[in-house]
Amino acid sequence: MQYWLMKSEPSSWSWDDQLARGDQGEGWDGVRNHQASNNMKAMNIGDLAFFYHSVNEKQIVGIVEVIELYHPDPSDASGRFGMVTVKAVTSLTRPVTLAEIKADARLADMALVKQSRLSVTPVSKMQWEMILDMGATRLT
């Protein structure tokens, strides 16, 4: 299993919106960066990702699971970019802020810190477990 972080502006697509989609999930569309797109191409069914509210909130609020592999993004008229479909797994018991992540030297190499503008990034197993601990969240 691989781990990821996916950013969304809550005014465009929020964690509450994701939760409302239930098991049907939602396509992670609108990504127009080649590196972020390549990250989605590398995703497998069952991979987990942190759901990150960007812009004003700057915090990880939930976890999603990849339920459909990379496929065409109908919002891309050029046909160059695709998307994966994800469903909500659980909310973090306590959101984990970007400030908290930056304050922990053990997370200094996290892509969220080093490539702050990238919307879809990999997360190492160690980083994943640390953030789950910071968010007081356990997966069963």
A tleap script that builds the chain and sets N, CA, C and O, in Angstrom:
source leaprc.protein.ff14SB
mol = sequence {
  NMET GLN TYR TRP LEU MET LYS SER GLU PRO
  SER SER TRP SER TRP ASP ASP GLN LEU ALA
  ARG GLY ASP GLN GLY GLU GLY TRP ASP GLY
  VAL ARG ASN HIE GLN ALA SER ASN ASN MET
  LYS ALA MET ASN ILE GLY ASP LEU ALA PHE
  PHE TYR HIE SER VAL ASN GLU LYS GLN ILE
  VAL GLY ILE VAL GLU VAL ILE GLU LEU TYR
  HIE PRO ASP PRO SER ASP ALA SER GLY ARG
  PHE GLY MET VAL THR VAL LYS ALA VAL THR
  SER LEU THR ARG PRO VAL THR LEU ALA GLU
  ILE LYS ALA ASP ALA ARG LEU ALA ASP MET
  ALA LEU VAL LYS GLN SER ARG LEU SER VAL
  THR PRO VAL SER LYS MET GLN TRP GLU MET
  ILE LEU ASP MET GLY ALA THR ARG LEU CTHR
}
set mol.1.N position { 0.849 -1.184 0.000 }
set mol.1.CA position { 0.000 0.000 0.000 }
set mol.1.C position { 0.884 1.234 0.000 }
set mol.1.O position { 1.938 1.279 0.634 }
set mol.2.N position { 0.412 2.236 -0.739 }
set mol.2.CA position { 1.088 3.522 -0.765 }
set mol.2.C position { 0.202 4.559 -0.072 }
set mol.2.O position { -1.011 4.389 0.059 }
set mol.3.N position { 0.854 5.635 0.365 }
set mol.3.CA position { 0.148 6.712 1.056 }
set mol.3.C position { 0.377 8.019 0.313 }
set mol.3.O position { 1.420 8.230 -0.306 }
set mol.4.N position { -0.616 8.884 0.389 }
set mol.4.CA position { -0.619 10.132 -0.380 }
set mol.4.C position { -1.220 11.258 0.445 }
set mol.4.O position { -1.758 11.039 1.530 }
set mol.5.N position { -1.119 12.458 -0.087 }
set mol.5.CA position { -1.812 13.630 0.443 }
set mol.5.C position { -2.434 14.332 -0.749 }
set mol.5.O position { -1.765 14.571 -1.754 }
set mol.6.N position { -3.719 14.664 -0.639 }
set mol.6.CA position { -4.450 15.339 -1.710 }
set mol.6.C position { -5.043 16.626 -1.156 }
set mol.6.O position { -5.762 16.631 -0.157 }
set mol.7.N position { -4.715 17.719 -1.843 }
set mol.7.CA position { -5.170 19.038 -1.384 }
set mol.7.C position { -6.431 19.475 -2.112 }
set mol.7.O position { -6.609 19.221 -3.303 }
set mol.8.N position { -7.291 20.134 -1.367 }
set mol.8.CA position { -8.485 20.713 -1.953 }
set mol.8.C position { -8.805 22.035 -1.265 }
set mol.8.O position { -8.656 22.177 -0.052 }
set mol.9.N position { -9.244 22.989 -2.061 }
set mol.9.CA position { -9.720 24.239 -1.476 }
set mol.9.C position { -11.126 23.964 -0.953 }
set mol.9.O position { -12.006 23.575 -1.720 }
set mol.10.N position { -11.346 24.164 0.350 }
set mol.10.CA position { -12.653 23.812 0.909 }
set mol.10.C position { -13.819 24.568 0.284 }
set mol.10.O position { -14.954 24.094 0.339 }
set mol.11.N position { -13.567 25.729 -0.308 }
set mol.11.CA position { -14.660 26.456 -0.966 }
set mol.11.C position { -15.041 25.793 -2.295 }
set mol.11.O position { -16.137 26.024 -2.806 }
set mol.12.N position { -14.137 24.961 -2.864 }
set mol.12.CA position { -14.428 24.237 -4.105 }
set mol.12.C position { -14.907 22.815 -3.842 }
set mol.12.O position { -15.893 22.368 -4.428 }
set mol.13.N position { -14.198 22.099 -2.948 }
set mol.13.CA position { -14.575 20.738 -2.575 }
set mol.13.C position { -14.058 20.501 -1.168 }
set mol.13.O position { -12.848 20.443 -0.946 }
set mol.14.N position { -14.966 20.364 -0.228 }
set mol.14.CA position { -14.579 20.251 1.175 }
set mol.14.C position { -14.662 18.805 1.661 }
set mol.14.O position { -15.186 17.928 0.976 }
set mol.15.N position { -14.139 18.588 2.843 }
set mol.15.CA position { -14.242 17.279 3.472 }
set mol.15.C position { -15.710 16.897 3.658 }
set mol.15.O position { -16.071 15.737 3.459 }
set mol.16.N position { -16.555 17.846 4.032 }
set mol.16.CA position { -17.990 17.568 4.174 }
set mol.16.C position { -18.594 17.127 2.842 }
set mol.16.O position { -19.442 16.236 2.806 }
set mol.17.N position { -18.150 17.760 1.732 }
set mol.17.CA position { -18.620 17.341 0.409 }
set mol.17.C position { -18.209 15.896 0.138 }
set mol.17.O position { -18.999 15.091 -0.355 }
set mol.18.N position { -16.944 15.583 0.474 }
set mol.18.CA position { -16.438 14.227 0.258 }
set mol.18.C position { -17.225 13.212 1.088 }
set mol.18.O position { -17.609 12.156 0.585 }
set mol.19.N position { -17.461 13.533 2.348 }
set mol.19.CA position { -18.235 12.642 3.210 }
set mol.19.C position { -19.637 12.391 2.643 }
set mol.19.O position { -20.151 11.274 2.709 }
set mol.20.N position { -20.238 13.429 2.094 }
set mol.20.CA position { -21.599 13.323 1.566 }
set mol.20.C position { -21.689 12.373 0.375 }
set mol.20.O position { -22.772 11.864 0.086 }
set mol.21.N position { -20.592 12.122 -0.318 }
set mol.21.CA position { -20.584 11.223 -1.470 }
set mol.21.C position { -20.613 9.752 -1.060 }
set mol.21.O position { -20.896 8.882 -1.883 }
set mol.22.N position { -20.321 9.477 0.207 }
set mol.22.CA position { -20.397 8.105 0.711 }
set mol.22.C position { -19.496 7.146 -0.047 }
set mol.22.O position { -18.415 7.512 -0.509 }
set mol.23.N position { -19.969 5.898 -0.166 }
set mol.23.CA position { -19.178 4.854 -0.816 }
set mol.23.C position { -19.032 5.061 -2.317 }
set mol.23.O position { -18.157 4.465 -2.945 }
set mol.24.N position { -19.882 5.898 -2.893 }
set mol.24.CA position { -19.787 6.211 -4.329 }
set mol.24.C position { -18.497 6.965 -4.619 }
set mol.24.O position { -17.923 6.824 -5.699 }
set mol.25.N position { -18.043 7.756 -3.668 }
set mol.25.CA position { -16.832 8.535 -3.856 }
set mol.25.C position { -17.002 9.659 -4.858 }
set mol.25.O position { -18.107 9.984 -5.290 }
set mol.26.N position { -15.860 10.243 -5.211 }
set mol.26.CA position { -15.858 11.379 -6.129 }
set mol.26.C position { -14.543 11.383 -6.895 }
set mol.26.O position { -13.488 11.060 -6.350 }
set mol.27.N position { -14.625 11.755 -8.169 }
set mol.27.CA position { -13.421 11.891 -8.986 }
set mol.27.C position { -12.610 13.093 -8.539 }
set mol.27.O position { -13.151 14.179 -8.332 }
set mol.28.N position { -11.294 12.890 -8.391 }
set mol.28.CA position { -10.387 13.972 -7.989 }
set mol.28.C position { -9.959 14.690 -9.261 }
set mol.28.O position { -8.868 14.459 -9.782 }
set mol.29.N position { -10.833 15.565 -9.753 }
set mol.29.CA position { -10.615 16.213 -11.043 }
set mol.29.C position { -9.966 17.574 -10.897 }
set mol.29.O position { -9.777 18.076 -9.789 }
set mol.30.N position { -9.629 18.160 -12.026 }
set mol.30.CA position { -9.096 19.521 -12.052 }
set mol.30.C position { -7.602 19.638 -11.840 }
set mol.30.O position { -7.084 20.754 -11.817 }
set mol.31.N position { -6.883 18.527 -11.684 }
set mol.31.CA position { -5.433 18.586 -11.490 }
set mol.31.C position { -4.790 18.863 -12.846 }
set mol.31.O position { -5.010 18.122 -13.804 }
set mol.32.N position { -3.999 19.924 -12.926 }
set mol.32.CA position { -3.379 20.318 -14.184 }
set mol.32.C position { -1.857 20.453 -14.063 }
set mol.32.O position { -1.234 21.175 -14.842 }
set mol.33.N position { -1.280 19.782 -13.122 }
set mol.33.CA position { 0.169 19.767 -12.933 }
set mol.33.C position { 0.657 18.365 -13.285 }
set mol.33.O position { 0.102 17.376 -12.806 }
set mol.34.N position { 1.689 18.275 -14.117 }
set mol.34.CA position { 2.157 16.966 -14.583 }
set mol.34.C position { 2.684 16.094 -13.448 }
set mol.34.O position { 2.447 14.886 -13.442 }
set mol.35.N position { 3.393 16.682 -12.490 }
set mol.35.CA position { 3.918 15.888 -11.379 }
set mol.35.C position { 2.785 15.342 -10.515 }
set mol.35.O position { 2.804 14.172 -10.135 }
set mol.36.N position { 1.808 16.177 -10.206 }
set mol.36.CA position { 0.649 15.718 -9.434 }
set mol.36.C position { -0.122 14.649 -10.210 }
set mol.36.O position { -0.587 13.669 -9.627 }
set mol.37.N position { -0.256 14.837 -11.514 }
set mol.37.CA position { -0.932 13.853 -12.356 }
set mol.37.C position { -0.176 12.525 -12.361 }
set mol.37.O position { -0.789 11.460 -12.289 }
set mol.38.N position { 1.148 12.588 -12.445 }
set mol.38.CA position { 1.957 11.369 -12.396 }
set mol.38.C position { 1.796 10.656 -11.054 }
set mol.38.O position { 1.795 9.426 -11.001 }
set mol.39.N position { 1.660 11.419 -9.976 }
set mol.39.CA position { 1.419 10.811 -8.672 }
set mol.39.C position { 0.098 10.048 -8.677 }
set mol.39.O position { 0.006 8.955 -8.118 }
set mol.40.N position { -0.921 10.624 -9.305 }
set mol.40.CA position { -2.207 9.922 -9.366 }
set mol.40.C position { -2.105 8.676 -10.251 }
set mol.40.O position { -2.746 7.664 -9.970 }
set mol.41.N position { -1.308 8.744 -11.311 }
set mol.41.CA position { -1.110 7.565 -12.163 }
set mol.41.C position { -0.468 6.421 -11.381 }
set mol.41.O position { -0.686 5.253 -11.705 }
set mol.42.N position { 0.317 6.742 -10.362 }
set mol.42.CA position { 1.014 5.733 -9.562 }
set mol.42.C position { 0.132 5.126 -8.471 }
set mol.42.O position { 0.546 4.185 -7.794 }
set mol.43.N position { -1.067 5.651 -8.297 }
set mol.43.CA position { -1.960 5.163 -7.240 }
set mol.43.C position { -2.575 3.828 -7.609 }
set mol.43.O position { -2.818 3.536 -8.780 }
set mol.44.N position { -2.820 3.026 -6.590 }
set mol.44.CA position { -3.471 1.724 -6.734 }
set mol.44.C position { -4.770 1.703 -5.947 }
set mol.44.O position { -4.944 2.467 -4.997 }
set mol.45.N position { -5.680 0.823 -6.349 }
set mol.45.CA position { -6.921 0.629 -5.598 }
set mol.45.C position { -6.545 0.276 -4.157 }
set mol.45.O position { -5.701 -0.590 -3.924 }
set mol.46.N position { -7.167 0.942 -3.208 }
set mol.46.CA position { -6.915 0.677 -1.796 }
set mol.46.C position { -5.864 1.577 -1.172 }
set mol.46.O position { -5.743 1.613 0.053 }
set mol.47.N position { -5.088 2.314 -1.989 }
set mol.47.CA position { -4.149 3.279 -1.419 }
set mol.47.C position { -4.939 4.301 -0.604 }
set mol.47.O position { -6.093 4.598 -0.912 }
set mol.48.N position { -4.306 4.831 0.432 }
set mol.48.CA position { -4.941 5.822 1.295 }
set mol.48.C position { -4.276 7.177 1.119 }
set mol.48.O position { -3.083 7.263 0.827 }
set mol.49.N position { -5.058 8.233 1.299 }
set mol.49.CA position { -4.541 9.595 1.177 }
set mol.49.C position { -5.135 10.483 2.260 }
set mol.49.O position { -6.303 10.357 2.628 }
set mol.50.N position { -4.304 11.377 2.755 }
set mol.50.CA position { -4.812 12.417 3.631 }
set mol.50.C position { -5.570 13.423 2.786 }
set mol.50.O position { -5.142 13.767 1.684 }
set mol.51.N position { -6.688 13.891 3.300 }
set mol.51.CA position { -7.485 14.941 2.659 }
set mol.51.C position { -7.103 16.239 3.351 }
set mol.51.O position { -7.335 16.405 4.549 }
set mol.52.N position { -6.514 17.159 2.595 }
set mol.52.CA position { -5.945 18.393 3.142 }
set mol.52.C position { -6.742 19.590 2.661 }
set mol.52.O position { -6.902 19.796 1.458 }
set mol.53.N position { -7.242 20.380 3.602 }
set mol.53.CA position { -7.901 21.646 3.259 }
set mol.53.C position { -6.819 22.705 3.082 }
set mol.53.O position { -6.102 23.043 4.025 }
set mol.54.N position { -6.712 23.219 1.870 }
set mol.54.CA position { -5.687 24.228 1.576 }
set mol.54.C position { -6.232 25.638 1.819 }
set mol.54.O position { -7.265 25.813 2.465 }
set mol.55.N position { -5.549 26.600 1.313 }
set mol.55.CA position { -5.865 28.025 1.367 }
set mol.55.C position { -5.850 28.532 2.808 }
set mol.55.O position { -4.780 28.633 3.409 }
set mol.56.N position { -7.012 28.850 3.372 }
set mol.56.CA position { -7.045 29.463 4.705 }
set mol.56.C position { -6.861 28.460 5.843 }
set mol.56.O position { -6.253 28.787 6.862 }
set mol.57.N position { -7.380 27.242 5.681 }
set mol.57.CA position { -7.334 26.279 6.778 }
set mol.57.C position { -5.966 25.629 6.944 }
set mol.57.O position { -5.450 25.551 8.058 }
set mol.58.N position { -5.379 25.166 5.858 }
set mol.58.CA position { -4.062 24.513 5.863 }
set mol.58.C position { -3.972 23.432 6.933 }
set mol.58.O position { -3.176 23.513 7.868 }
set mol.59.N position { -4.826 22.405 6.760 }
set mol.59.CA position { -4.822 21.317 7.738 }
set mol.59.C position { -5.351 20.032 7.112 }
set mol.59.O position { -6.181 20.052 6.202 }
set mol.60.N position { -4.845 18.916 7.628 }
set mol.60.CA position { -5.322 17.601 7.228 }
set mol.60.C position { -6.561 17.308 8.066 }
set mol.60.O position { -6.528 17.375 9.294 }
set mol.61.N position { -7.656 16.982 7.377 }
set mol.61.CA position { -8.929 16.806 8.080 }
set mol.61.C position { -9.509 15.403 7.962 }
set mol.61.O position { -10.386 15.033 8.743 }
set mol.62.N position { -9.035 14.616 6.998 }
set mol.62.CA position { -9.622 13.304 6.805 }
set mol.62.C position { -8.727 12.380 6.010 }
set mol.62.O position { -7.615 12.737 5.620 }
set mol.63.N position { -9.244 11.173 5.776 }
set mol.63.CA position { -8.543 10.150 5.011 }
set mol.63.C position { -9.493 9.621 3.951 }
set mol.63.O position { -10.658 9.333 4.226 }
set mol.64.N position { -8.974 9.495 2.727 }
set mol.64.CA position { -9.730 8.911 1.620 }
set mol.64.C position { -9.011 7.668 1.108 }
set mol.64.O position { -7.817 7.481 1.338 }
set mol.65.N position { -9.764 6.827 0.411 }
set mol.65.CA position { -9.230 5.611 -0.194 }
set mol.65.C position { -9.440 5.686 -1.704 }
set mol.65.O position { -10.501 6.107 -2.164 }
set mol.66.N position { -8.442 5.284 -2.468 }
set mol.66.CA position { -8.562 5.232 -3.923 }
set mol.66.C position { -9.457 4.048 -4.283 }
set mol.66.O position { -9.172 2.908 -3.918 }
set mol.67.N position { -10.553 4.335 -5.010 }
set mol.67.CA position { -11.487 3.269 -5.388 }
set mol.67.C position { -11.572 3.091 -6.903 }
set mol.67.O position { -12.179 2.130 -7.374 }
set mol.68.N position { -10.976 4.000 -7.670 }
set mol.68.CA position { -10.932 3.854 -9.124 }
set mol.68.C position { -9.610 4.416 -9.612 }
set mol.68.O position { -9.212 5.520 -9.242 }
set mol.69.N position { -8.933 3.633 -10.452 }
set mol.69.CA position { -7.625 4.032 -10.962 }
set mol.69.C position { -7.721 5.237 -11.894 }
set mol.69.O position { -8.810 5.653 -12.289 }
set mol.70.N position { -6.569 5.779 -12.230 }
set mol.70.CA position { -6.432 6.931 -13.114 }
set mol.70.C position { -7.232 6.708 -14.397 }
set mol.70.O position { -7.105 5.680 -15.062 }
set mol.71.N position { -8.046 7.689 -14.717 }
set mol.71.CA position { -8.889 7.639 -15.910 }
set mol.71.C position { -9.104 9.060 -16.413 }
set mol.71.O position { -8.791 10.009 -15.693 }
set mol.72.N position { -9.630 9.243 -17.634 }
set mol.72.CA position { -9.781 10.591 -18.184 }
set mol.72.C position { -10.591 11.516 -17.274 }
set mol.72.O position { -11.578 11.114 -16.657 }
set mol.73.N position { -10.139 12.758 -17.218 }
set mol.73.CA position { -10.829 13.801 -16.459 }
set mol.73.C position { -11.736 14.557 -17.421 }
set mol.73.O position { -11.237 15.285 -18.279 }
set mol.74.N position { -13.052 14.405 -17.304 }
set mol.74.CA position { -13.952 15.073 -18.245 }
set mol.74.C position { -13.897 16.599 -18.183 }
set mol.74.O position { -14.390 17.271 -19.089 }
set mol.75.N position { -13.304 17.152 -17.125 }
set mol.75.CA position { -13.204 18.620 -17.050 }
set mol.75.C position { -12.005 19.149 -17.836 }
set mol.75.O position { -11.817 20.362 -17.921 }
set mol.76.N position { -11.191 18.260 -18.411 }
set mol.76.CA position { -10.009 18.666 -19.178 }
set mol.76.C position { -10.294 18.538 -20.675 }
set mol.76.O position { -10.250 17.441 -21.231 }
set mol.77.N position { -10.584 19.660 -21.315 }
set mol.77.CA position { -10.909 19.663 -22.741 }
set mol.77.C position { -9.744 19.193 -23.603 }
set mol.77.O position { -9.956 18.690 -24.706 }
set mol.78.N position { -8.521 19.351 -23.114 }
set mol.78.CA position { -7.348 18.961 -23.903 }
set mol.78.C position { -7.149 17.447 -23.922 }
set mol.78.O position { -6.472 16.921 -24.806 }
set mol.79.N position { -7.738 16.739 -22.945 }
set mol.79.CA position { -7.580 15.301 -22.869 }
set mol.79.C position { -6.231 14.838 -22.347 }
set mol.79.O position { -5.927 13.647 -22.408 }
set mol.80.N position { -5.415 15.751 -21.835 }
set mol.80.CA position { -4.071 15.402 -21.356 }
set mol.80.C position { -4.053 14.935 -19.908 }
set mol.80.O position { -3.133 14.222 -19.506 }
set mol.81.N position { -5.040 15.317 -19.124 }
set mol.81.CA position { -5.002 15.022 -17.700 }
set mol.81.C position { -6.130 14.081 -17.293 }
set mol.81.O position { -7.179 14.023 -17.935 }
set mol.82.N position { -5.891 13.357 -16.226 }
set mol.82.CA position { -6.878 12.417 -15.730 }
set mol.82.C position { -7.150 12.635 -14.258 }
set mol.82.O position { -6.817 13.672 -13.685 }
set mol.83.N position { -7.768 11.622 -13.659 }
set mol.83.CA position { -8.136 11.710 -12.250 }
set mol.83.C position { -8.271 10.301 -11.684 }
set mol.83.O position { -8.353 9.326 -12.432 }
set mol.84.N position { -8.294 10.205 -10.383 }
set mol.84.CA position { -8.662 8.975 -9.690 }
set mol.84.C position { -9.966 9.263 -8.962 }
set mol.84.O position { -10.362 10.418 -8.810 }
set mol.85.N position { -10.624 8.214 -8.518 }
set mol.85.CA position { -11.830 8.387 -7.707 }
set mol.85.C position { -11.503 7.927 -6.298 }
set mol.85.O position { -10.886 6.882 -6.093 }
set mol.86.N position { -11.929 8.732 -5.329 }
set mol.86.CA position { -11.648 8.427 -3.924 }
set mol.86.C position { -12.946 8.490 -3.116 }
set mol.86.O position { -13.880 9.219 -3.447 }
set mol.87.N position { -12.963 7.692 -2.039 }
set mol.87.CA position { -14.099 7.752 -1.107 }
set mol.87.C position { -13.564 8.048 0.283 }
set mol.87.O position { -12.432 7.694 0.612 }
set mol.88.N position { -14.379 8.694 1.089 }
set mol.88.CA position { -14.007 9.024 2.462 }
set mol.88.C position { -13.903 7.749 3.289 }
set mol.88.O position { -14.734 6.849 3.177 }
set mol.89.N position { -12.866 7.691 4.122 }
set mol.89.CA position { -12.676 6.579 5.049 }
set mol.89.C position { -13.028 7.028 6.461 }
set mol.89.O position { -13.850 6.403 7.130 }
set mol.90.N position { -12.405 8.111 6.910 }
set mol.90.CA position { -12.666 8.619 8.258 }
set mol.90.C position { -12.162 10.044 8.384 }
set mol.90.O position { -11.249 10.467 7.675 }
set mol.91.N position { -12.771 10.766 9.293 }
set mol.91.CA position { -12.268 12.090 9.666 }
set mol.91.C position { -11.139 11.908 10.667 }
set mol.91.O position { -11.143 10.944 11.433 }
set mol.92.N position { -10.170 12.822 10.672 }
set mol.92.CA position { -9.178 12.803 11.734 }
set mol.92.C position { -9.876 13.219 13.019 }
set mol.92.O position { -10.719 14.116 13.006 }
set mol.93.N position { -9.536 12.582 14.116 }
set mol.93.CA position { -10.118 12.935 15.402 }
set mol.93.C position { -9.806 14.393 15.722 }
set mol.93.O position { -10.639 15.127 16.254 }
set mol.94.N position { -8.594 14.785 15.385 }
set mol.94.CA position { -8.150 16.167 15.560 }
set mol.94.C position { -7.395 16.568 14.307 }
set mol.94.O position { -6.391 15.935 13.983 }
set mol.95.N position { -7.845 17.615 13.571 }
set mol.95.CA position { -7.109 18.038 12.382 }
set mol.95.C position { -5.651 18.360 12.715 }
set mol.95.O position { -5.332 18.834 13.805 }
set mol.96.N position { -4.778 18.089 11.745 }
set mol.96.CA position { -3.351 18.356 11.905 }
set mol.96.C position { -2.988 19.508 10.970 }
set mol.96.O position { -3.157 19.410 9.755 }
set mol.97.N position { -2.493 20.589 11.542 }
set mol.97.CA position { -2.218 21.792 10.768 }
set mol.97.C position { -0.841 21.736 10.103 }
set mol.97.O position { 0.052 21.007 10.535 }
set mol.98.N position { -0.702 22.521 9.049 }
set mol.98.CA position { 0.584 22.668 8.375 }
set mol.98.C position { 1.626 23.199 9.347 }
set mol.98.O position { 2.780 22.774 9.300 }
set mol.99.N position { 1.248 24.111 10.220 }
set mol.99.CA position { 2.179 24.670 11.207 }
set mol.99.C position { 2.718 23.575 12.123 }
set mol.99.O position { 3.905 23.570 12.450 }
set mol.100.N position { 1.856 22.647 12.541 }
set mol.100.CA position { 2.303 21.539 13.383 }
set mol.100.C position { 3.279 20.633 12.631 }
set mol.100.O position { 4.281 20.183 13.186 }
set mol.101.N position { 2.972 20.381 11.381 }
set mol.101.CA position { 3.840 19.525 10.568 }
set mol.101.C position { 5.203 20.191 10.391 }
set mol.101.O position { 6.237 19.539 10.543 }
set mol.102.N position { 5.208 21.482 10.071 }
set mol.102.CA position { 6.474 22.200 9.889 }
set mol.102.C position { 7.277 22.299 11.185 }
set mol.102.O position { 8.503 22.401 11.150 }
set mol.103.N position { 6.601 22.271 12.305 }
set mol.103.CA position { 7.280 22.396 13.602 }
set mol.103.C position { 7.992 21.112 14.018 }
set mol.103.O position { 8.824 21.132 14.925 }
set mol.104.N position { 7.672 19.997 13.365 }
set mol.104.CA position { 8.289 18.714 13.711 }
set mol.104.C position { 9.411 18.416 12.722 }
set mol.104.O position { 9.149 18.137 11.552 }
set mol.105.N position { 10.654 18.473 13.184 }
set mol.105.CA position { 11.825 18.281 12.320 }
set mol.105.C position { 11.805 16.931 11.615 }
set mol.105.O position { 12.381 16.793 10.535 }
set mol.106.N position { 11.160 15.946 12.198 }
set mol.106.CA position { 11.090 14.622 11.572 }
set mol.106.C position { 10.246 14.637 10.294 }
set mol.106.O position { 10.331 13.710 9.488 }
set mol.107.N position { 9.440 15.673 10.104 }
set mol.107.CA position { 8.593 15.782 8.912 }
set mol.107.C position { 9.125 16.808 7.907 }
set mol.107.O position { 8.426 17.178 6.964 }
set mol.108.N position { 10.353 17.261 8.111 }
set mol.108.CA position { 10.936 18.299 7.249 }
set mol.108.C position { 11.046 17.867 5.794 }
set mol.108.O position { 11.005 18.710 4.898 }
set mol.109.N position { 11.184 16.571 5.542 }
set mol.109.CA position { 11.308 16.083 4.166 }
set mol.109.C position { 9.968 15.765 3.514 }
set mol.109.O position { 9.923 15.324 2.366 }
set mol.110.N position { 8.904 15.981 4.227 }
set mol.110.CA position { 7.580 15.695 3.675 }
set mol.110.C position { 7.323 16.595 2.467 }
set mol.110.O position { 7.617 17.790 2.501 }
set mol.111.N position { 6.770 16.010 1.396 }
set mol.111.CA position { 6.506 16.774 0.180 }
set mol.111.C position { 5.594 17.976 0.440 }
set mol.111.O position { 5.733 19.010 -0.213 }
set mol.112.N position { 4.674 17.848 1.379 }
set mol.112.CA position { 3.794 18.972 1.734 }
set mol.112.C position { 4.613 20.187 2.162 }
set mol.112.O position { 4.211 21.323 1.913 }
set mol.113.N position { 5.748 19.959 2.798 }
set mol.113.CA position { 6.619 21.037 3.257 }
set mol.113.C position { 7.549 21.486 2.137 }
set mol.113.O position { 7.738 22.684 1.929 }
set mol.114.N position { 8.129 20.534 1.416 }
set mol.114.CA position { 9.145 20.843 0.406 }
set mol.114.C position { 8.558 21.305 -0.924 }
set mol.114.O position { 9.182 22.098 -1.629 }
set mol.115.N position { 7.376 20.823 -1.274 }
set mol.115.CA position { 6.722 21.173 -2.540 }
set mol.115.C position { 5.319 21.664 -2.223 }
set mol.115.O position { 4.326 21.041 -2.600 }
set mol.116.N position { 5.257 22.766 -1.539 }
set mol.116.CA position { 4.002 23.222 -0.939 }
set mol.116.C position { 2.892 23.518 -1.944 }
set mol.116.O position { 1.720 23.530 -1.568 }
set mol.117.N position { 3.225 23.755 -3.197 }
set mol.117.CA position { 2.186 24.092 -4.170 }
set mol.117.C position { 1.617 22.867 -4.890 }
set mol.117.O position { 0.600 22.968 -5.576 }
set mol.118.N position { 2.266 21.719 -4.737 }
set mol.118.CA position { 1.827 20.507 -5.424 }
set mol.118.C position { 0.568 19.945 -4.761 }
set mol.118.O position { 0.520 19.805 -3.539 }
set mol.119.N position { -0.452 19.623 -5.567 }
set mol.119.CA position { -1.756 19.248 -5.010 }
set mol.119.C position { -1.910 17.771 -4.666 }
set mol.119.O position { -2.809 17.411 -3.906 }
set mol.120.N position { -1.065 16.921 -5.203 }
set mol.120.CA position { -1.114 15.489 -4.903 }
set mol.120.C position { 0.323 15.027 -4.679 }
set mol.120.O position { 1.146 15.082 -5.592 }
set mol.121.N position { 0.623 14.572 -3.462 }
set mol.121.CA position { 2.000 14.220 -3.130 }
set mol.121.C position { 2.070 12.875 -2.404 }
set mol.121.O position { 1.113 12.462 -1.748 }
set mol.122.N position { 3.210 12.200 -2.529 }
set mol.122.CA position { 3.389 10.965 -1.773 }
set mol.122.C position { 3.676 11.264 -0.306 }
set mol.122.O position { 4.177 12.332 0.044 }
set mol.123.N position { 3.348 10.295 0.539 }
set mol.123.CA position { 3.602 10.367 1.977 }
set mol.123.C position { 4.268 9.046 2.360 }
set mol.123.O position { 3.769 7.980 2.000 }
set mol.124.N position { 5.369 9.099 3.072 }
set mol.124.CA position { 6.031 7.861 3.486 }
set mol.124.C position { 5.226 7.195 4.603 }
set mol.124.O position { 4.395 7.833 5.248 }
set mol.125.N position { 5.484 5.908 4.822 }
set mol.125.CA position { 4.796 5.175 5.894 }
set mol.125.C position { 5.075 5.824 7.243 }
set mol.125.O position { 4.172 5.941 8.071 }
set mol.126.N position { 6.323 6.249 7.475 }
set mol.126.CA position { 6.687 6.892 8.742 }
set mol.126.C position { 5.929 8.214 8.911 }
set mol.126.O position { 5.407 8.501 9.989 }
set mol.127.N position { 5.870 9.011 7.850 }
set mol.127.CA position { 5.132 10.278 7.905 }
set mol.127.C position { 3.646 10.013 8.138 }
set mol.127.O position { 2.998 10.716 8.913 }
set mol.128.N position { 3.114 9.001 7.468 }
set mol.128.CA position { 1.704 8.638 7.612 }
set mol.128.C position { 1.378 8.326 9.073 }
set mol.128.O position { 0.416 8.848 9.638 }
set mol.129.N position { 2.197 7.470 9.663 }
set mol.129.CA position { 1.960 7.056 11.045 }
set mol.129.C position { 2.119 8.211 12.029 }
set mol.129.O position { 1.367 8.315 12.997 }
set mol.130.N position { 3.093 9.072 11.780 }
set mol.130.CA position { 3.281 10.235 12.658 }
set mol.130.C position { 2.061 11.153 12.621 }
set mol.130.O position { 1.604 11.628 13.660 }
set mol.131.N position { 1.539 11.400 11.422 }
set mol.131.CA position { 0.403 12.312 11.299 }
set mol.131.C position { -0.857 11.684 11.895 }
set mol.131.O position { -1.669 12.378 12.507 }
set mol.132.N position { -1.021 10.365 11.716 }
set mol.132.CA position { -2.149 9.709 12.393 }
set mol.132.C position { -2.054 9.905 13.898 }
set mol.132.O position { -3.056 10.190 14.554 }
set mol.133.N position { -0.847 9.753 14.450 }
set mol.133.CA position { -0.652 9.978 15.887 }
set mol.133.C position { -0.959 11.426 16.266 }
set mol.133.O position { -1.632 11.679 17.266 }
set mol.134.N position { -0.470 12.371 15.473 }
set mol.134.CA position { -0.716 13.790 15.754 }
set mol.134.C position { -2.208 14.089 15.725 }
set mol.134.O position { -2.696 14.920 16.491 }
set mol.135.N position { -2.931 13.409 14.838 }
set mol.135.CA position { -4.366 13.609 14.704 }
set mol.135.C position { -5.203 12.732 15.607 }
set mol.135.O position { -6.429 12.706 15.497 }
set mol.136.N position { -4.530 11.998 16.516 }
set mol.136.CA position { -5.208 11.113 17.477 }
set mol.136.C position { -6.186 10.175 16.773 }
set mol.136.O position { -7.291 9.924 17.253 }
set mol.137.N position { -5.739 9.656 15.603 }
set mol.137.CA position { -6.619 8.842 14.762 }
set mol.137.C position { -6.011 7.453 14.582 }
set mol.137.O position { -4.812 7.301 14.349 }
set mol.138.N position { -6.869 6.451 14.697 }
set mol.138.CA position { -6.460 5.064 14.461 }
set mol.138.C position { -7.339 4.480 13.374 }
set mol.138.O position { -8.551 4.691 13.353 }
set mol.139.N position { -6.720 3.752 12.486 }
set mol.139.CA position { -7.483 3.038 11.453 }
set mol.139.C position { -7.632 1.596 11.892 }
set mol.139.O position { -6.678 0.990 12.381 }
set mol.140.N position { -8.831 1.037 11.720 }
set mol.140.CA position { -9.056 -0.349 12.124 }
set mol.140.C position { -8.933 -1.284 10.957 }
set mol.140.O position { -9.092 -2.494 11.115 }
savepdb mol mol.pdb
quit
